[in-house]
Amino acid sequence: MPDTLATMTTTQRFQDQDLLKIGQNDDYLLLAPEHGGRLVRWVHRGEDILYWPASADWSRLSKVRGGNPLLFPFIGRHFVDGEVGKWQDEESVVHALPQHGFARDLSFLISDISDDAVSLSLASSDATRAGYPFEFVFTVTYRLVAAGLEVTLRTANTGTRPLPYYAGHHFYFALPHGDRSRSHITLPAASRMRQRQDGSLTDAEPGEADYALDDPRLQDTFHVLKAPGEVTVTLPARTIEITAPDAAHSVPWYAVTTWTEREDSDFYCVEPWLGLPNAVDHRQGLRWIAAGSEESAVCTLTIR
């Protein structure tokens, strides 16, 4: 942590860990910069919006189901000739890279902080170049706003050649599993797709405007957006609206993914993604940033 920021930080003890706290009273965030920049808790008006397990294994935090893991440089599983965990670059060189990339396994630095916002950054290093030979700075900014939370993912290409990427979120929203049938998600116009075991994609199916969260068609499904629009998650306890600004302020989100782990899991994941898994191969959602350039993807989560 830079010395100039060290005196500005507030920590809170949680599960025997000193976590970075942003906000105050009943509206605050708890984050773990050294554990993948993970957002662990988001408390809004005294209530936890995100799920976090009571017995989280902090020795393997990247595997913990909860909070908001950051997915970078690639989302999901990638394949080369059917072998998972591999990807092939433009020069036909094959690289090893874990599912969802490496960001959730590495330590982030606090690059900016205030009473209601924080920016956490991950820069290219020997730990990243082995599986992703590009120069970058990947930054997440969390900003508390009156009715919720604004999140920005900014990717800067600090190298001399174009950088391929597709990043995203993995929001674990708190929801008792017995309430799924009474909960809904409303989506803008979208097509449904899934990933097959070999990394290929299923054919696109017409999507619905509204689903109950116990609908099996939602499980591990990519809702490929035909145009920008609001995603609304209506739960018994609250409504969460996920919106993005116009194209002048953010690159477009490519898809929203819906997933939960088991029938008795007390969370449901709604995940804005910039691309689809294995896009580095099939190109659906693959983004390129020119040398010396950067771009940002913004979303706002409003609680009603």
Summary of the structure (lengths in Angstrom):
residues: 304
radius of gyration: 18.5
end to end distance: 35.4
largest distance: 53.1
contacts: 984
relative contact order: 0.16
helix: 10%
strand: 45%
